[in-house]
Every structure is written in C-alpha cells, then in structure tokens.
Amino acid sequence: MIIIPARLASSRLPNKVLADIGGLPMVVKTAKAVEEIDSVVIATDSQEVVDAVKNHGLEAVLTSESCKSGTDRIYEAAQKLQLNDDEIIINVQADEPFIEQDVVQQMVDITKENVENFDVIATSCYKIIDAHTAQNPNIVKVVTNLGGRALYFSRSLVPYCRNQELNEYKAHLGLYGFTMKKLEAFCSMDAGVLEDIEKLEQLRILDNGYQIALAEVESSSFGIDTKEDLDRALRKHIL
C-alpha cells in the first residue's frame, strides 16, 4: 500500500498540497502518478484535503493534527486501516507530483528484499546531483556506507571535501518503505537531538542504532518546498 501524508499547514509553503498542478491539486496529481503500482490512501489532518481527494475518486483517512511527522501520520492511518504486520507500506510525499513509477517500484522492491532484516527499519532512495545543486539546504544529502546503508542525512553539504573538489553528491528523495511492524517500531522510538536540529525524521532511526537501506535511482522529480519550487513545477507542467 502507498500512503501519502498530506499536512495542509506546511511551514514553508502553506496549503501547497492543494496547489493546482495542471488542473489537479498537488496531492491528487502525486497520487495519480503512483496509483498503478498499488492502492493509494492519503493521510491528512484536513477535512478540506479529504474532500478534495474524494472528489477525484481517491481514498483518504483523517488523522490527528498533533502528528509529529509525516511518518507518524501514515502510521495513524495504517492503524485505522488495520493493516497486517507484514503489509508493505510506501510513504510517498504529497509534494512530489512528478515522481516516476519506476522509482516507487524500486522502493517496493528494496523494501521486500529487507523484510526479514530487522536491523533495517526503513528503506529509501537517492539520486546523484552536482555540487552546485547540492548547495541548496532544501535538498537533503545522504552519506552511505559500502553496503548502501545510510550513515547520515543533512541539509548541509556532506561529505565535506577537504583536499579535492567533489562533483557528485547523493540527494535523498523523500520516499520511505516499511512493513507495518517496522513502521510501528519507528513510531515507538525516542526522537533524538539530531532529528530536532536538522528537522529530518529519518535521523531518528540512525540515532536509535538501526539502519536505513537505500537504492540509487534516476529521477527528474523534485519536492516542492518553496514558492520557487512551485513556480518551477508550474513551468515544468506547461513545458
């Protein structure tokens, strides 16, 4: 199952999940982009989003306004849907209207590969970007070990290159894969200092000594975090 968390009161771009992208609310366009892969449910704290979603024939679950993160929100929705422990849940962000189906399918595949590995609480993915693009703090960078496990995520430029120019960085895409049991484990973890500093919920997993397995993907999609991103999305649709 694909669950899309859609909080209306975004701190950087309020109401962005309902912004019109080619005649569809952003969250609906995102859902339509991935609905052929698996069933899709939108988890939201807003009746306005519920109504908009249902007007386009999609399913929505109304969740609490007090959810600390998008992952906490999809967990509440998954509980209300009474999903089994072994159900695979893919978290696709509502602000990814151009996300490619093959990227989400790779998320499904890597999550299935790690179902029995209980050191890996979640799976995710990244794409390669250049050094100039990596300067943007709205793009989260990830450092991985030789086995493809996350070492750290940051809005800063990591790794810091001391002796030579580094031309490639790993840009984290905001997709996550869990089983229901692992999602429950994540939401029972204590949030650490790093999560609060960077405002990156995935650091909770690393802070608690668990792993995130990542797949490298090719994607031209981008998250819409700012007014500039929204303008870019509108231009992309027109083109």
MOGIZI-V860074 format. One record per pair of residues at least 24 apart in sequence whose ideal C-beta (glycine too) atoms are under 7 Angstrom apart, sorted by the first residue. I is the first residue (numbers start at 1). J is the second residue. D is the distance in Angstrom with one decimal. If there is no record, write none. Layout:
i;j;d
I;J;D
I;J;D
This chain:
i;j;d
1;38;5.8
1;39;5.4
1;41;6.6
1;83;6.8
1;87;6.2
1;89;5.5
2;34;5.5
2;37;6.6
2;38;5.2
2;40;4.7
2;90;4.8
2;92;5.6
3;41;5.2
3;43;5.4
3;74;4.2
3;77;5.6
3;78;6.6
3;89;5.8
3;91;6.1
4;30;6.1
4;31;5.9
4;40;6.7
4;42;4.9
4;43;6.8
4;92;5.2
4;94;5.1
5;43;5.0
5;70;3.7
5;73;4.3
5;74;5.3
5;91;6.8
5;94;6.5
6;42;5.3
6;43;6.9
6;44;4.3
6;49;5.3
6;94;4.0
7;44;7.0
7;45;5.8
8;45;6.6
8;46;3.9
8;48;6.5
8;49;5.8
12;225;5.5
12;226;5.9
13;225;6.5
13;226;6.0
13;227;6.4
13;230;6.6
16;95;6.1
16;224;6.0
16;230;6.7
17;49;6.3
17;94;4.5
17;95;6.8
18;49;6.7
18;52;6.0
19;230;5.9
21;97;5.0
21;233;5.9
21;237;5.9
22;237;4.4
25;52;5.0
26;94;6.5
26;95;6.4
26;97;5.3
26;224;6.9
27;53;6.6
27;94;4.3
28;52;6.8
28;53;6.3
28;56;4.7
28;58;6.5
29;97;4.0
30;92;6.5
30;94;5.6
30;96;5.5
30;97;4.9
30;99;6.5
31;58;5.4
33;97;6.6
33;99;5.5
33;101;7.0
34;92;5.9
34;99;6.5
34;101;6.4
34;104;5.1
36;101;6.4
37;101;6.0
37;104;5.4
37;105;5.9
37;108;6.8
41;77;6.2
41;81;6.8
43;73;4.9
43;74;5.1
43;76;7.0
43;77;3.6
69;201;4.1
71;176;6.7
71;186;6.2
71;187;6.8
71;201;5.7
72;187;5.6
75;183;5.2
75;184;6.8
75;187;4.5
78;180;5.9
78;183;6.3
83;180;4.7
84;180;6.2
85;179;6.7
85;180;5.1
85;181;4.1
86;179;5.7
86;180;7.0
87;179;6.6
87;180;4.6
88;112;6.6
88;177;6.7
88;179;5.9
89;178;5.0
89;180;6.2
89;183;5.8
90;175;6.7
90;177;5.3
91;175;6.4
91;176;4.2
92;175;5.7
93;174;4.3
93;223;6.2
95;223;5.1
95;224;4.2
95;225;6.9
96;174;6.9
96;221;5.6
96;223;5.8
97;233;6.6
98;220;7.0
98;221;4.3
98;236;6.8
99;221;4.7
100;219;5.7
100;221;6.2
103;217;4.8
103;219;5.1
104;175;6.8
106;215;5.1
106;217;5.6
107;175;5.2
107;177;4.9
108;177;6.9
110;177;6.6
110;213;6.1
110;215;4.7
111;177;3.2
114;213;5.3
115;179;5.9
119;210;6.2
119;211;5.1
120;211;4.7
120;212;6.9
120;213;4.8
121;182;5.1
121;185;5.9
121;186;5.6
121;205;5.0
121;210;4.4
121;211;6.9
121;212;7.0
122;176;5.0
122;177;6.5
122;178;5.5
122;182;6.7
122;186;6.5
122;205;5.9
122;212;5.1
123;176;6.9
123;177;4.0
123;212;6.8
123;213;4.8
124;172;6.6
124;175;6.1
124;176;5.3
124;212;5.7
124;214;5.3
125;173;5.1
125;175;5.9
125;214;5.8
125;215;4.6
125;217;4.8
126;170;4.3
126;171;5.8
126;172;5.1
126;173;6.3
126;214;5.6
126;216;6.2
127;171;5.4
127;173;6.4
127;217;5.6
127;218;6.4
127;219;5.1
128;168;5.3
128;170;6.6
129;169;5.4
129;171;4.4
130;167;6.3
130;168;6.9
131;166;6.3
131;167;5.4
131;169;6.6
134;169;3.9
138;225;4.8
138;226;6.5
139;171;5.2
140;172;4.3
140;200;6.3
141;169;5.3
141;170;6.3
141;171;6.4
141;172;6.7
142;170;4.9
142;172;4.4
142;214;6.7
144;170;6.6
144;214;5.8
148;213;6.1
148;214;5.5
149;211;4.9
149;212;6.7
149;213;5.9
150;206;6.5
150;212;4.2
150;214;5.9
152;206;7.0
153;198;7.0
153;200;5.2
153;202;5.6
153;203;6.0
154;198;6.1
155;198;6.0
173;217;7.0
173;219;6.5
174;223;5.8
